């Protein structure tokens, strides 16, 4: 049993984590910290947290686990602040979509302050945000990636892993560098491509006519362009080195396809599309817990 849980950022992710652990009987008290008092009050009324608290030493030290679920743009700063406030028995983890920026920020702290911090990333989300969108089953059968460093306390890693497993998640570990490289390719790049296409069409003089005739293919490809612009701005900047690499690789592939179209290379286009189709079908047929 975890005991006292402190959630910094009681929104979709932080609220769902609290609900899942409460349903699993793993917490005796949940304290919430956030920027907006009205959101914390709603979290109390919904039974997500027991009470609101402050981000001070007394509150952090009293928690057995602290989940930092703040926006990516704030998470590195908060990670350093919370790690410095944590007591010897407090384990801290985060739920940010990028990990290199967190690890880099923590590097400036003394080793004893870093030992209890386990960087993490739950691969789950929803179209809605905020504490009212929190769900007890949000993480069930989803993957959570942990990126502990060489000096991270194994006991802290085990406690965070157990907490996520109690939420129904599958937990894997990798380096922060591998995490950011992988997610730049399969998450961050697709969002940039989707945003870019919709922006390019929206800026044309005949944008309204183009959107009038857009149908299922456009809808499928651009669904994620409806995501929070500020959140994805922060993710792009936090993971810019890996994302630039992926953008360069994609531009090479796009240039290759352009050349095939210009040269009327029917066989080259068919082969490229067949490779993509085969890979996409194989991925879609994998069991949910492995993707």
MARFIVEX-208629 format. One line per 3 residues: number of its first residue (from 1); for each residue x negated, y negated, z negated of N, C-alpha, C, CB. Coordinates in steps of 0.02 Angstrom, whole numbers, plus 50000, padded with zeros to 5 digits. Last residue first. Glycine has a CB too. Layout:
BEGIN
NUM) X:Y:Z:X:Y:Z:X:Y:Z:X:Y:Z | ...
//
This chain:
BEGIN
291) 49935:50130:51405:49927:50069:51445:49953:50008:51407:49963:50076:51511 | 49959:50240:51331:49893:50236:51360:49884:50175:51404:49878:50298:51399 | 50090:50239:51289:50039:50228:51237:49969:50222:51266:50042:50284:51187
288) 50165:50270:51408:50163:50201:51381:50107:50190:51331:50228:50186:51347 | 50076:50373:51527:50117:50367:51466:50111:50297:51437:50097:50420:51414 | 50072:50318:51700:50038:50338:51638:50085:50332:51579:49975:50296:51627
285) 50133:50266:51808:50155:50332:51788:50119:50358:51726:50145:50379:51844 | 50071:50147:51837:50140:50144:51814:50165:50211:51789:50185:50119:51870 | 49946:50192:51885:49951:50156:51821:50022:50158:51794:49927:50083:51829
282) 49985:50247:52008:49953:50290:51957:49957:50257:51888:49880:50304:51975 | 50032:50133:52073:50078:50188:52059:50049:50232:52004:50092:50228:52122 | 49912:50058:52082:49970:50031:52046:50019:50087:52027:50005:49978:52087
279) 49830:50140:52162:49810:50123:52094:49869:50098:52053:49755:50069:52096 | 49906:50143:52281:49890:50205:52246:49871:50191:52173:49833:50242:52281 | 49907:50005:52316:49970:50041:52301:49956:50104:52261:50007:50058:52366
276) 49771:49980:52340:49807:49944:52287:49870:49981:52267:49824:49873:52310 | 49748:50066:52448:49708:50072:52387:49744:50040:52328:49639:50040:52396 | 49839:50013:52540:49847:50082:52516:49808:50093:52452:49825:50132:52570
273) 49786:49887:52565:49851:49892:52533:49863:49962:52505:49907:49874:52583 | 49666:49927:52628:49665:49886:52567:49730:49892:52529:49650:49813:52584 | 49716:49997:52739:49673:50031:52691:49671:49994:52625:49602:50040:52718
270) 49786:49895:52807:49821:49955:52782:49781:49991:52729:49836:50003:52840 | 49681:49807:52836:49735:49786:52792:49772:49847:52763:49784:49741:52829 | 49606:49888:52924:49576:49863:52862:49629:49841:52812:49530:49805:52877
267) 49697:49908:53027:49674:49965:52989:49643:49943:52922:49624:50006:53029 | 49715:49776:53078:49771:49813:53051:49749:49871:53007:49815:49840:53107 | 49647:49637:53091:49619:49703:53072:49673:49745:53038:49557:49694:53025
264) 49653:49509:53143:49706:49557:53159:49682:49629:53146:49728:49550:53233 | 49566:49418:53094:49541:49463:53147:49593:49514:53170:49479:49500:53122 | 49642:49358:52995:49618:49318:53051:49596:49360:53109:49561:49273:53028
261) 49659:49468:52908:49717:49438:52940:49696:49399:53002:49756:49392:52891 | 49525:49488:52871:49563:49542:52904:49624:49515:52941:49585:49595:52853 | 49497:49367:52807:49461:49385:52868:49497:49440:52906:49390:49407:52850
258) 49582:49378:52698:49593:49324:52747:49558:49341:52813:49567:49257:52720 | 49523:49483:52630:49589:49492:52658:49605:49438:52711:49642:49491:52603 | 49404:49420:52593:49402:49479:52635:49470:49492:52668:49382:49539:52594
255) 49451:49320:52510:49418:49300:52572:49414:49359:52620:49347:49274:52557 | 49497:49401:52407:49545:49361:52445:49515:49339:52511:49568:49300:52404 | 49376:49451:52358:49425:49497:52386:49476:49460:52429:49461:49535:52329
252) 49318:49329:52316:49284:49370:52366:49333:49418:52399:49226:49410:52333 | 49410:49291:52219:49403:49249:52278:49367:49287:52334:49365:49185:52261 | 49388:49389:52123:49453:49387:52158:49448:49346:52222:49508:49359:52113
249) 49261:49354:52078:49272:49420:52109:49337:49420:52150:49274:49475:52056 | 49290:49227:52024:49242:49234:52079:49252:49300:52116:49170:49229:52052 | 49378:49262:51921:49401:49219:51975:49355:49224:52036:49405:49146:51951
246) 49292:49336:51840:49348:49369:51872:49376:49327:51929:49404:49384:51821 | 49204:49234:51798:49179:49293:51834:49235:49327:51872:49146:49342:51784 | 49293:49152:51730:49260:49127:51791:49232:49184:51832:49204:49078:51772
243) 49325:49234:51622:49377:49218:51671:49346:49191:51735:49426:49167:51641 | 49207:49237:51548:49232:49299:51579:49283:49285:51633:49262:49345:51525 | 49204:49097:51517:49148:49131:51550:49171:49195:51585:49092:49148:51499
240) 49328:49064:51452:49312:49037:51518:49254:49074:51553:49294:48965:51512 | 49409:49088:51344:49377:49145:51377:49351:49125:51446:49428:49203:51384 | 49457:48965:51305:49422:49006:51255:49385:49064:51287:49472:49033:51204
237) 49521:48922:51421:49461:48887:51398:49422:48929:51348:49480:48820:51367 | 49627:49013:51429:49581:49004:51486:49516:48971:51464:49614:48963:51541 | 49691:48990:51306:49661:49055:51321:49610:49049:51377:49716:49107:51340
234) 49736:48858:51323:49689:48874:51270:49654:48941:51282:49724:48875:51202 | 49826:48875:51430:49769:48829:51436:49716:48847:51385:49792:48756:51427 | 49917:48960:51369:49873:48987:51421:49816:48940:51439:49914:49003:51483
231) 49975:48872:51276:49944:48933:51253:49895:48960:51305:49997:48986:51237 | 50027:48773:51361:49974:48756:51313:49938:48818:51289:50003:48718:51254 | 50125:48842:51438:50066:48813:51470:50010:48797:51420:50085:48750:51506
228) 50202:48994:51409:50185:48931:51376:50122:48901:51406:50177:48943:51300 | 50267:49063:51565:50236:49067:51499:50217:48998:51473:50174:49113:51500 | 50310:49070:51692:50356:49037:51645:50328:49038:51574:50424:49070:51647
225) 50224:49149:51758:50213:49076:51765:50261:49036:51722:50220:49055:51838 | 50269:49277:51748:50225:49253:51694:50206:49179:51701:50162:49295:51691 | 50342:49291:51867:50376:49291:51802:50333:49260:51748:50396:49362:51782
222) 50290:49301:51994:50283:49237:51959:50317:49235:51891:50309:49182:52001 | 50315:49426:52047:50246:49403:52044:50238:49342:51999:50221:49386:52114 | 50455:49436:52040:50412:49484:52005:50342:49457:51995:50410:49550:52044
219) 50497:49328:52121:50517:49332:52051:50470:49378:52011:50590:49355:52045 | 50445:49365:52245:50421:49304:52213:50437:49305:52139:50454:49242:52246 | 50523:49480:52265:50450:49484:52263:50419:49424:52228:50422:49491:52333
216) 50658:49429:52264:50633:49475:52214:50557:49479:52209:50658:49542:52228 | 50640:49263:52331:50683:49318:52308:50644:49364:52260:50708:49359:52368 | 50659:49100:52397:50618:49147:52358:50663:49200:52328:50579:49110:52302
213) 50736:49003:52455:50732:49068:52489:50688:49118:52453:50707:49058:52559 | 50722:48895:52370:50789:48918:52386:50788:48988:52417:50823:48869:52434 | 50588:48869:52369:50615:48904:52311:50686:48930:52324:50616:48857:52250
210) 50582:48802:52493:50544:48863:52481:50573:48903:52423:50470:48846:52467 | 50662:48690:52469:50683:48739:52520:50646:48805:52511:50670:48711:52591 | 50586:48624:52372:50654:48646:52356:50679:48698:52406:50702:48586:52354
207) 50465:48595:52441:50467:48643:52385:50537:48669:52372:50439:48610:52322 | 50417:48522:52547:50479:48561:52556:50487:48613:52501:50478:48595:52624 | 50299:48466:52503:50355:48422:52517:50421:48459:52525:50341:48383:52579
204) 50223:48554:52365:50236:48543:52436:50297:48498:52446:50246:48610:52472 | 50212:48584:52233:50185:48520:52255:50195:48506:52329:50111:48518:52239 | 50261:48712:52220:50300:48658:52189:50276:48589:52213:50295:48662:52114
201) 50161:48790:52277:50225:48783:52312:50264:48723:52286:50266:48848:52304 | 50062:48774:52178:50048:48756:52248:50112:48746:52288:50005:48811:52281 | 50126:48824:52064:50107:48753:52067:50096:48732:52140:50043:48740:52026
198) 50139:48959:52098:50200:48919:52087:50183:48844:52091:50231:48936:52019 | 50003:48996:52111:50049:49002:52167:50110:48957:52158:50071:49075:52175 | 49951:48968:51982:49924:48934:52041:49973:48938:52100:49857:48965:52061
195) 50020:49054:51896:50027:48982:51888:50006:48946:51952:49984:48956:51828 | 49969:49175:51948:50040:49160:51951:50053:49086:51944:50076:49199:51896 | 49833:49162:51920:49855:49170:51989:49929:49153:51996:49842:49242:52013
192) 49833:49154:51780:49809:49098:51819:49833:49102:51892:49733:49095:51817 | 49884:49282:51749:49922:49222:51730:49899:49162:51771:49914:49208:51655 | 49782:49367:51799:49849:49368:51828:49891:49306:51811:49886:49429:51806
189) 49673:49326:51709:49672:49312:51781:49742:49315:51812:49626:49361:51817 | 49719:49378:51585:49708:49306:51594:49706:49286:51668:49642:49287:51560 | 49739:49519:51612:49790:49476:51581:49779:49402:51598:49789:49485:51506
186) 49636:49589:51670:49704:49617:51676:49758:49574:51644:49705:49685:51643 | 49516:49511:51657:49534:49543:51720:49608:49560:51724:49493:49605:51730 | 49511:49468:51526:49505:49418:51578:49529:49446:51644:49432:49394:51585
183) 49513:49589:51462:49575:49551:51464:49571:49491:51510:49594:49528:51394 | 49379:49633:51481:49436:49673:51504:49499:49631:51512:49449:49729:51455 | 49304:49529:51422:49294:49546:51492:49354:49585:51520:49230:49589:51500
180) 49349:49532:51290:49360:49472:51330:49351:49485:51405:49314:49416:51308 | 49307:49663:51252:49377:49641:51248:49390:49583:51295:49396:49622:51176 | 49168:49657:51267:49207:49702:51309:49281:49682:51310:49201:49775:51284
177) 49141:49562:51166:49122:49549:51235:49162:49593:51283:49047:49560:51246 | 49182:49625:51049:49217:49565:51071:49202:49549:51144:49198:49505:51026 | 49188:49804:51070:49153:49742:51055:49195:49682:51078:49083:49741:51088
174) 49326:49900:51001:49276:49886:51053:49239:49822:51032:49309:49878:51124 | 49452:50015:50949:49399:49967:50934:49352:49959:50993:49360:49989:50871 | 49630:50035:50933:49566:50052:50964:49516:49998:50944:49573:50059:51042
171) 49783:50098:50874:49727:50053:50861:49664:50079:50895:49715:50044:50786 | 49954:50087:50903:49894:50127:50916:49835:50080:50912:49897:50164:50988 | 50082:50046:50783:50037:50032:50838:49982:50084:50844:50007:49963:50829
168) 50169:50048:50677:50184:50091:50734:50137:50083:50792:50252:50079:50756 | 50132:49983:50566:50179:49947:50610:50198:49988:50671:50148:49881:50632 | 50037:50067:50518:50101:50066:50482:50154:50028:50521:50093:50034:50413
165) 49935:50029:50602:49965:50095:50612:50033:50099:50576:49918:50150:50588 | 49903:49907:50543:49932:49908:50611:49964:49975:50626:49878:49892:50663 | 49853:49954:50420:49910:49908:50422:49943:49909:50491:49887:49836:50405
162) 49744:50032:50457:49801:50064:50425:49863:50020:50428:49785:50081:50352 | 49660:49932:50508:49684:49985:50551:49746:50019:50522:49629:50037:50563 | 49635:49861:50391:49670:49828:50446:49699:49880:50494:49623:49780:50483
159) 49566:49959:50319:49627:49930:50291:49668:49897:50346:49610:49879:50236 | 49455:49987:50400:49503:50040:50386:49569:50012:50360:49474:50090:50335 | 49389:49863:50393:49413:49888:50458:49467:49941:50447:49355:49918:50500
156) 49356:49862:50258:49400:49811:50285:49430:49833:50351:49363:49744:50293 | 49267:49968:50255:49328:49972:50214:49379:49921:50239:49312:49960:50139 | 49162:49923:50334:49204:49977:50359:49269:49985:50319:49166:50043:50356
153) 49131:49752:50354:49139:49805:50304:49185:49859:50332:49169:49775:50238 | 49026:49700:50486:49093:49703:50458:49100:49762:50411:49146:49707:50514 | 48907:49693:50552:48905:49681:50480:48974:49680:50448:48870:49616:50466
150) 48938:49715:50684:48893:49762:50652:48893:49754:50576:48822:49754:50679 | 49115:49674:50697:49045:49666:50711:49003:49717:50674:49022:49596:50694 | 49270:49733:50769:49226:49720:50712:49153:49714:50734:49232:49777:50660
147) 49393:49712:50850:49325:49701:50874:49279:49686:50815:49323:49643:50926 | 49538:49805:50893:49497:49775:50841:49426:49768:50868:49498:49817:50775 | 49691:49801:50976:49618:49805:50984:49584:49770:50926:49596:49774:51052
144) 49835:49895:50981:49801:49840:50947:49726:49851:50953:49824:49836:50871 | 49967:49944:51090:49896:49948:51070:49875:49885:51033:49852:49960:51131 | 50130:50008:51045:50085:49962:51079:50014:49969:51052:50111:49889:51073
141) 50219:50081:50970:50193:50111:51032:50154:50062:51075:50250:50139:51072 | 50277:49935:50895:50284:50007:50899:50264:50032:50969:50356:50028:50883 | 50277:49800:50881:50213:49832:50893:50217:49907:50902:50166:49816:50837
138) 50412:49766:50859:50375:49734:50913:50311:49771:50931:50358:49663:50893 | 50506:49805:50766:50478:49857:50810:50433:49828:50865:50533:49897:50842 | 50554:49695:50700:50521:49746:50660:50485:49797:50703:50571:49780:50615
135) 50525:49536:50772:50559:49601:50774:50519:49652:50735:50571:49624:50846 | 50554:49360:50792:50517:49415:50762:50559:49479:50759:50494:49396:50691 | 50622:49251:50833:50613:49303:50883:50577:49364:50855:50574:49276:50943
132) 50614:49164:50730:50680:49194:50744:50677:49249:50797:50729:49139:50766 | 50484:49117:50736:50501:49168:50686:50569:49200:50699:50500:49137:50617 | 50426:49103:50908:50451:49078:50844:50475:49133:50799:50507:49029:50856
129) 50486:49150:51073:50434:49137:51023:50466:49111:50960:50381:49087:51050 | 50529:49265:51206:50544:49213:51157:50487:49206:51108:50610:49229:51120 | 50473:49369:51276:50488:49308:51312:50501:49250:51265:50548:49318:51357
126) 50338:49444:51183:50408:49441:51205:50418:49375:51241:50457:49448:51145 | 50209:49566:51146:50237:49499:51148:50309:49502:51171:50197:49453:51194 | 50051:49645:51124:50124:49646:51122:50148:49574:51122:50151:49685:51059
123) 49920:49696:51074:49941:49688:51144:50017:49696:51146:49905:49740:51191 | 49837:49612:50946:49893:49656:50962:49917:49643:51034:49951:49646:50912 | 49677:49598:50905:49721:49573:50958:49776:49623:50971:49681:49558:51023
120) 49553:49544:50781:49600:49589:50813:49644:49556:50865:49643:49621:50761 | 49412:49544:50671:49448:49514:50728:49493:49565:50761:49399:49485:50779 | 49402:49550:50507:49407:49599:50561:49445:49568:50619:49442:49665:50536
117) 49306:49500:50373:49346:49475:50429:49343:49526:50487:49321:49406:50452 | 49219:49533:50271:49289:49551:50263:49335:49527:50319:49314:49523:50199 | 49095:49484:50311:49105:49556:50303:49178:49576:50300:49070:49579:50240
114) 49077:49347:50313:49098:49380:50376:49119:49452:50365:49042:49378:50426 | 49033:49314:50189:49096:49285:50210:49123:49319:50274:49089:49210:50221 | 48910:49377:50185:48962:49400:50138:49031:49372:50156:48943:49380:50067
111) 48834:49304:50281:48855:49374:50294:48912:49397:50248:48797:49420:50286 | 48895:49134:50301:48851:49183:50269:48878:49254:50281:48845:49169:50193 | 48940:49075:50468:48954:49087:50397:48903:49135:50367:49025:49114:50388
108) 48919:49069:50604:48887:49018:50563:48898:49026:50488:48911:48952:50583 | 48999:49166:50659:48926:49178:50656:48890:49128:50612:48896:49177:50726 | 49128:49127:50677:49111:49158:50614:49036:49167:50605:49145:49225:50608
105) 49122:49080:50809:49136:49033:50755:49115:49062:50688:49210:49015:50753 | 49100:49200:50878:49051:49147:50882:49060:49097:50825:49055:49111:50949 | 49219:49268:50851:49155:49296:50828:49101:49242:50827:49134:49355:50872
102) 49309:49182:50918:49315:49195:50846:49249:49220:50817:49371:49245:50832 | 49266:49188:51050:49266:49124:51016:49272:49131:50940:49324:49080:51042 | 49286:49324:51079:49219:49296:51078:49215:49231:51041:49194:49287:51147
99) 49424:49349:51086:49387:49370:51026:49317:49339:51023:49381:49444:51024 | 49591:49305:51125:49520:49303:51142:49480:49316:51078:49500:49235:51175 | 49715:49309:51068:49706:49343:51132:49635:49342:51157:49750:49312:51184
96) 49727:49339:50888:49714:49298:50947:49701:49339:51010:49656:49254:50935 | 49755:49379:50762:49795:49408:50816:49785:49370:50880:49869:49410:50797 | 49642:49429:50628:49678:49380:50668:49715:49416:50725:49630:49327:50697
93) 49610:49462:50453:49610:49480:50523:49648:49427:50562:49641:49551:50534 | 49531:49491:50299:49560:49443:50345:49556:49470:50415:49524:49374:50340 | 49544:49549:50135:49528:49566:50204:49566:49519:50249:49545:49641:50220
90) 49480:49521:49975:49527:49499:50026:49502:49517:50095:49539:49423:50022 | 49389:49543:49877:49437:49597:49891:49489:49578:49944:49472:49616:49827 | 49315:49426:49866:49281:49487:49884:49327:49545:49901:49236:49507:49827
87) 49419:49296:49945:49384:49327:49889:49352:49393:49910:49431:49338:49831 | 49409:49165:50067:49428:49232:50046:49386:49257:49988:49422:49280:50105 | 49364:49046:50116:49407:49043:50056:49420:49113:50027:49473:49010:50072
84) 49297:49076:50231:49259:49043:50178:49298:49042:50112:49241:48972:50198 | 49399:49127:50308:49344:49172:50288:49305:49142:50230:49298:49187:50347 | 49472:49009:50331:49500:49062:50290:49447:49109:50265:49552:49101:50328
81) 49384:48932:50411:49412:48905:50349:49436:48961:50303:49470:48858:50365 | 49362:49017:50519:49305:48996:50477:49330:48972:50410:49264:48941:50512 | 49493:49025:50569:49456:49086:50549:49399:49069:50503:49430:49123:50611
78) 49526:48895:50605:49558:48925:50547:49522:48988:50523:49631:48943:50565 | 49442:48886:50719:49434:48840:50662:49465:48868:50599:49466:48771:50678 | 49495:48987:50799:49425:48990:50778:49413:48946:50717:49379:48970:50836
75) 49630:48946:50821:49615:49006:50783:49543:49010:50759:49631:49067:50824 | 49679:48846:50897:49665:48831:50827:49632:48888:50790:49728:48811:50791 | 49703:48900:51022:49663:48839:51018:49643:48821:50947:49700:48782:51047
72) 49790:49005:50995:49720:49019:51013:49677:48958:51005:49716:49046:51084 | 49896:48976:50850:49881:48971:50922:49807:48980:50935:49904:48903:50948 | 49886:49102:50716:49893:49033:50741:49881:49032:50816:49843:48986:50705
69) 49883:49211:50631:49921:49215:50694:49935:49146:50722:49987:49252:50682 | 49794:49298:50524:49791:49233:50556:49824:49239:50625:49718:49207:50561 | 49835:49384:50384:49840:49386:50457:49842:49315:50482:49904:49426:50480
66) 49755:49450:50247:49775:49388:50278:49778:49399:50353:49726:49329:50259 | 49782:49560:50112:49768:49552:50184:49794:49484:50206:49801:49609:50226 | 49792:49523:49980:49754:49583:49997:49735:49583:50070:49793:49646:49979
63) 49777:49360:49907:49805:49405:49958:49760:49466:49968:49814:49368:50024 | 49712:49274:49824:49762:49317:49793:49791:49368:49842:49818:49276:49765 | 49632:49196:49906:49601:49246:49862:49651:49295:49833:49564:49211:49806
60) 49730:49112:49964:49693:49160:50005:49663:49215:49961:49638:49125:50045 | 49775:49036:49853:49822:49076:49893:49786:49129:49932:49861:49031:49941 | 49657:48977:49805:49698:49018:49760:49745:49063:49801:49739:48974:49712
57) 49610:48903:49915:49572:48960:49889:49616:49006:49846:49513:48936:49848 | 49745:48869:50033:49694:48849:49985:49662:48912:49955:49724:48805:49928 | 49865:48838:50119:49802:48868:50140:49746:48842:50094:49786:48853:50214
54) 50012:48878:50025:49965:48829:50054:49901:48866:50071:49951:48771:50004 | 50173:48955:50058:50114:48940:50019:50071:48888:50053:50074:49003:50006 | 50342:49012:50041:50291:48974:50077:50233:48959:50030:50320:48908:50107
51) 50401:49180:50013:50393:49110:49994:50340:49078:50038:50375:49102:49920 | 50428:49297:50080:50460:49285:50015:50456:49212:49994:50427:49329:49962 | 50471:49314:50255:50424:49301:50200:50463:49290:50136:50380:49239:50216
48) 50587:49363:50315:50522:49379:50344:50467:49369:50292:50508:49335:50407 | 50715:49328:50281:50684:49384:50245:50617:49405:50274:50729:49442:50245 | 50772:49217:50333:50777:49278:50373:50747:49339:50339:50743:49268:50440
45) 50735:49122:50240:50806:49138:50247:50817:49203:50286:50843:49081:50282 | 50597:49116:50265:50622:49139:50199:50694:49162:50206:50617:49082:50146 | 50597:49066:50394:50567:49131:50381:50589:49159:50314:50491:49126:50383
42) 50654:48941:50373:50691:48990:50413:50664:49060:50401:50687:48973:50488 | 50548:48884:50303:50612:48893:50270:50655:48944:50307:50649:48826:50265 | 50453:48882:50404:50441:48923:50345:50506:48936:50306:50388:48890:50299
39) 50513:48790:50488:50501:48858:50512:50489:48906:50454:50441:48860:50560 | 50512:48676:50411:50576:48703:50431:50569:48775:50457:50608:48659:50485 | 50375:48645:50395:50414:48669:50337:50480:48701:50357:50427:48613:50290
36) 50251:48687:50505:50318:48658:50502:50358:48687:50444:50355:48669:50569 | 50129:48752:50496:50129:48680:50504:50197:48648:50493:50105:48662:50573 | 50111:48881:50367:50122:48855:50434:50124:48780:50435:50185:48883:50463
33) 50112:49032:50280:50082:48966:50286:50091:48943:50358:50005:48967:50266 | 50196:49146:50172:50187:49115:50237:50156:49047:50233:50252:49112:50273 | 50181:49299:50089:50175:49226:50084:50162:49199:50154:50119:49205:50034
30) 50260:49439:50029:50235:49407:50089:50238:49331:50080:50275:49429:50152 | 50237:49578:49921:50254:49507:49929:50223:49481:49993:50230:49465:49867 | 50213:49710:49940:50254:49692:49882:50276:49619:49886:50215:49704:49818
27) 50208:49817:50082:50193:49753:50050:50240:49742:49991:50199:49695:50101 | 50247:49936:50139:50176:49926:50129:50159:49861:50093:50141:49927:50195 | 50368:49986:50187:50354:49989:50116:50282:49976:50098:50375:50055:50090
24) 50400:49967:50317:50361:50027:50303:50345:50034:50228:50296:50025:50343 | 50460:49844:50311:50502:49901:50326:50467:49967:50309:50524:49901:50399 | 50345:49766:50291:50396:49769:50239:50441:49830:50249:50439:49704:50239
21) 50281:49786:50412:50249:49810:50351:50298:49813:50293:50189:49766:50331 | 50374:49724:50498:50356:49794:50507:50325:49823:50444:50309:49802:50565 | 50377:49590:50451:50437:49632:50451:50421:49706:50455:50483:49612:50509
18) 50243:49550:50474:50271:49551:50406:50332:49596:50402:50289:49480:50384 | 50238:49562:50613:50191:49599:50571:50218:49605:50500:50121:49565:50571 | 50334:49469:50649:50346:49539:50665:50299:49584:50624:50335:49552:50739
15) 50272:49349:50608:50335:49370:50578:50349:49443:50590:50392:49328:50606 | 50158:49346:50691:50151:49348:50618:50214:49372:50584:50132:49280:50592 | 50225:49343:50818:50176:49395:50800:50170:49401:50724:50108:49379:50830
12) 50319:49234:50810:50337:49300:50837:50290:49354:50811:50336:49298:50913 | 50260:49154:50662:50299:49152:50723:50318:49222:50745:50261:49117:50778 | 50182:49091:50549:50238:49138:50545:50284:49129:50605:50279:49128:50478
9) 50036:49064:50509:50068:49059:50574:50125:49109:50578:50017:49071:50630 | 49968:49173:50409:49955:49104:50429:49979:49096:50501:49878:49085:50422 | 50024:49273:50284:50029:49263:50356:50020:49189:50371:50098:49288:50384
6) 49970:49382:50164:49973:49311:50181:49973:49305:50257:49913:49271:50149 | 50031:49507:50058:50012:49489:50127:50020:49414:50135:50056:49527:50179 | 49995:49611:49924:50015:49543:49944:49986:49527:50014:49990:49491:49892
3) 50002:49775:49963:50013:49729:49907:50036:49662:49933:49950:49721:49865 | 49976:49889:50041:49936:49829:50049:49943:49783:49988:49956:49792:50111 | 49958:50060:50000:50000:50000:50000:49956:49938:50000:50047:50000:49939
//
